[in-house]
Amino acid sequence: MLAGQVSQIEVEIKNANGMHMRPAMQFVDTASRFQCKISVSNNQITVDGKSIMHMAMLAAGVGTKLKITAEGSDAQDALKELHDLVEVRMFDEPGWQPKE
Amino acid sequence: MEIKKGIAVSPGIAIAKSLVIDAEDYRIPRRSILPSVKVAEVKRVRDAFKKAISELEHIHSEKDFEGERIKDIFAVHLRFLKDKNLRKKITDLVYNDLLTAEYAISTTLRDVANHFAAVQDKYISERAADIYDIEKRLMRQLLGEKREDIQHITDEVVIVAHELSPTQTAGFDRKFIKGFATDAGGRTSHTAIVARSMGIPAVVGLEDVTSNVAPSATVIIDGNRGVVIIEPDETTLKQYQEFAVEFERLERELDTLRDMDAITRDGVMVELYGNIEFPNEAEMVLDKGGHGIGLYRTEFLYLYSETEPTEEDHYNAYKQVINVFGNMPVIIRTMDLGADKFTQSKRFVRESNPFLGLRSIRFCLQNLVLFKTQLRAILRASVNGNIRIMFPLISSLHELRQAKMILRDVMEDLDEDGKKYNPNVPIGIMIETPSAALTASILAGECDFFSIGTNDLIQYTLAVDRGNERVSTLYSGADPAVIKLMRSVIHDASKAKINASICGEMASDPEFIMLLLGLGYRTFSLAPPMIPEIKKLIRSVTIESCNAIARKVLMMNSEREVINYLRSAAMKVLPEVF
């Protein structure tokens, strides 16, 4: 794959407590393992996916949809892992349950 | 250079580097830097981050955490400290906007914290606390230990603070503290009392001095004029260095009065005693020419240590003072905690109106174990010198009787244990409440002496909180209500043939001395550094003229009238004091 290639996915926050500090840390740690540039947008602001300050400031609660854009040679792999973290593993936290 | 005007509460001139203490918060003053130092200032930011990171990594590897949660919190803090975006934002502020490292860090992290705090989601908004934690950690790196560890000061400093608490001042290493400047407070605030007893200049009521002084800035505290000068220019600094020398010369001149009597020009003898808080202040009272201790505040025993003082702690503290004074009187006031003074163990329940609450003798009468421990120690020490016991805040005869009954119980216990004490130890009370002043004739029949605590007497008579800067202008010893009470107390005491002295701030205020002499008071107990000045004043007046002043004042209707009259009278006698 060529350097400079841009890919984008959309993920939804599914864990009940949203992207608070610890999940933001996991996101940043995962993103930082890759060479590519990663930015995250919530339709209002676009931030650096490798900066915990930026990610925490997104204040993404459960149900929030985020666009993740990756630019670089390992962009595809990065997006796959981030998707996995947010939607499948749900930051290793319990998911949102409708109240009875 | 910046000049701030406050209230002068303790005379003298101090020139030293500032030590800014902020008990509530790390509020950092905005201060810009010169373009020439911006590279060095950026390095300060980087170094602070580096040190904070290694400190955290150290904790992270060393501590055995109880749970994953705490470990996560530190891990998050580490990510923030390593965040390039965050650091760049701060260094940009320093480099481009020429701000200090402290201000740049503080303002950036506060923006982030405010952003979190505003988020609806509670789980996220509460994380603002993490950001404050990170800020504190960085600040500690920038400002070093100086900021926090006031007990281990190694250079001469002036303390700049919002307000000083008794617990804070108890912990000071007094050798290095040259002066105080505080945002809050008045003439009778704790800061003022401590400064006078230490003999260092203090200016209070400066409102926002803490946000105007940068750490380690050069500060001049002019305790004579109530002025604080921040980062003085060359000329001002030189001028003040000369003032300081001149002031010391005057002080030395006053010290020559040390061995002379406090006697009026027409031959009436006055006794001057010292008020002390710590045993090591006893020497200063002698040095300044005091003939005893008129008020030995014993609260330090409770405020200074983490644990409650033992009988031996008490005994040693009293013995130390007696050793200095031999047969001269030492009046020990029993524990006066509560209201604005608290113990370390925070035994006190929060009260909505602490000055009218469970404080002082009231607290002692409900906590007999603690009270008896102190009384035992005082009684045991009484065989070695001229000790007298004084109960604070008595507001009724009933309370006095209760306190005396407990004292008798303790005497009986000592008898049983075969311990010696002076069975005739004189027992006195402080007159601090209007009720005690109004019933002085009754109380005089059951105790050996009175001592007027003017600070509380004024506050309770005029219903003014002396610590509240919004009403503190209403607080005045010159109010006719206060003067009438003071006249009736001395009148009742003379009739019962017991001594009434004054140990409040009024006794160290040159403006009031002539009035107090005219009312009939002959014993004053004051902050040791003030003794020479008051002695000089007493030696310059006649009782006849003081009587005339008192007669005139008793006819006056307003506080303004009284204070203006007293001021001009004192000025005529001793112009150099004012």
Interface residues (C-beta under 8 A of the other chain):
Chain A: N17 G18 M19 H20 M21 R22 A24 M25 V28 D29 D48 S51 I52 M53 H54 A56 M57 A59 G61
Chain B: D72 I73 A75 V76 R79 F80 D83 K84 N85 L86 V112 H115 F116 V119 Q120 D121 Y123 I124 R127 D130
